[in-house]
Amino acid sequence: MPDIREVVVLSGKGGTGKTSLVGALAALAPEKVLCDADVDAADLHLLLRPTVRERHDFYAGHKAAIDPERCIQCGDCLDLCRFGAISESLEINPLRCEGCGVCWYLCPARAVDFPDNLCGEWYISETRFGPLVHARLGIAEENSGKLVSLVRREARQLAEAQGLPWIITDGPPGIGCPVIASLGNASAVLVVTEPSVAGRHDLERVAALAEHFGLPVSVLVNKADLHWESAHAIAEFCAERSYVFLGFLPFDADFTRAQVEGKTIMEYNNKKLQAILCEVWEKFQSATQGLRLQAHLSKQPPTGGG
Amino acid sequence: MIICVASGKGGTGKTTIATNLAAALEEPVHFLDCDVEEPNAHLFLRPEMSDRLDFAVEVPQIDLNKCTLCGKCQEICQFNAVAILPETALTFPELCHSCGGCFLVCPEDAVVSTRRVVGQVETGRRGMITFAHGRLRVGEAMAPPLIRRLKQEVSPHGLTIIDAPPGTSCPVVTALWGADFVLLVTEPTPFGLNDLELAVGAARELKLPCALVINRADLGDRRVQEYAARENLPVLLEIPFDREAAAAYAQGKLLVEALPRWRQWMTALHDSMIEALRGRPTGHG
């Protein structure tokens, strides 16, 4: 069985160009499974235009509901619920229900139902660049971390079954639950950032998170020409921290134009950006080869989460 | 009145709109940065911070001298935060949602309440802006408890502006909860539109009126505008892409200070929100 390498593309701050970069890597990397782990606001399918082969329901956790027929109006649940999910009229607001089961478990009249919660769907699809595992979390749903773990597990199984050495994962923004779920068993983190005070601030936090879990960090500065001084400062910061610095991409409206046509930038007529991205991929590949073993021996985050 | 600035897609300009709106107004404003995973508003508003408090959640610890390994706490816990083994009991505080169930069901009083610090709340001031933000500790998974704590800083009088996290799942719903109006900042691209539809869905689940600001309105296509017209979502402001603004933003400058046209835009945006709120609710079209 080949040793599978999974690169998770993160940014901390949203809108720095994660998904556009994953689109480019989809075209550049040979023999891979693609995985969209930004289940909360998934966009990769808009570039890859997948044909869905398998569709599955995603159930996680439970939601409580009070049956008024059985309810004796004692109000115990209202006192016990810490999430403000139960109204004075003893109805449960599903948007506030945490699924903790306290009302269900402790109701003296057994009037609370606690069914499995359908939170979304996940898919195995075919694209012109290879298989894609992706998902759609229901609007205002919880359990995004579990769905992230699920799509990544499926992507890994596909890679193993088909003997594909790479998994390229489009990660969620932020540093919380879904991001932590995107890091378990990963091989390397690629952070796409931008040369702004906000981009830099968020890069530092997300890179610290990756380090916390013992994963090697590589950094690409997108839109570098919007403020070269900050872009160079990020390159220096990477050198200080021993992060692999992958290079600078200019701000270019062709990324948007390609997106409007449902294409990755590698399929759009822009030789300059394509040349930079080829270099970025080469550099990333050689830089992560040596780091692989180190990552496998380090501390790994727990899977699952809320 | 509570205005929540949200977006679905990240990087569309939520924080830019929220901070510049707050800075442009000539009235007292409470500003809450609820993007506790990656708080950025302070980089632009640069408030003078006066207070910094650790924020802790309640988690269980098991007193093994009292525990009989009966397993009731494990049974009620939906988050696998307690494990009863043949000879001992373990807790996993990072998985705990602080529902309190384990304390309630333990017949031996063996579940002891402890505090676990998951982040900080900082408060401060800039002119007429009362500022608060939360910072989730790196490595912590759960943002909603910290967002709920932060929202206690909402002003009972006057205007509160909330900068929401991106996405549409639990942290966003927690930030939106209790708002009077949702201002969705989007961009006219396929990604922008896809995520906008999700964000509008979340606002409608919460029955909140919403309106749009379209940023970088001259890049991309017209499908966001078409969607807004179809869904009766008022577009309160369209902002063209501007390298000068991007460079000022990059350095952490407030655009209302760097570029005079931004002050006019933000004042007009505020007035049109007030007007939209006085009229019939706009989010249910």
Interface residues (C-beta under 8 A of the other chain):
Chain A: S11 G12 K13 G14 G15 T16 T19 D40 A41 D43 L46 G61 H62 L80 R82 F83 L95 R96 E98 G99 C100 G101 V102 Y105 L106 L137 I139 A140 E141 E142 S144 G145 P172 P173 G174 I175 G176 C177 P178 V179 I180 E194 P195 S196 V197 A198 H201 D202 R205 V206 A208 L209 H212 K223 L226 H227 S230 F251 A253 T256 Q259 V260 G262 P302 G304 G305 G306
Chain B: S7 G8 K9 G10 G11 T12 T15 D35 E37 E38 N40 L43 F44 E75 I76 Q78 F79 N80 F92 E94 L95 H97 S98 C99 G100 G101 L104 V105 L136 V138 G139 E140 A141 M142 A143 P165 P166 G167 T168 S169 C170 P171 V172 V173 W177 T189 P190 F191 N194 D195 L198 G201 A202 E205 L206 L219 G220 D221 R243 A246 A247 Y249 A250 Q251 G252
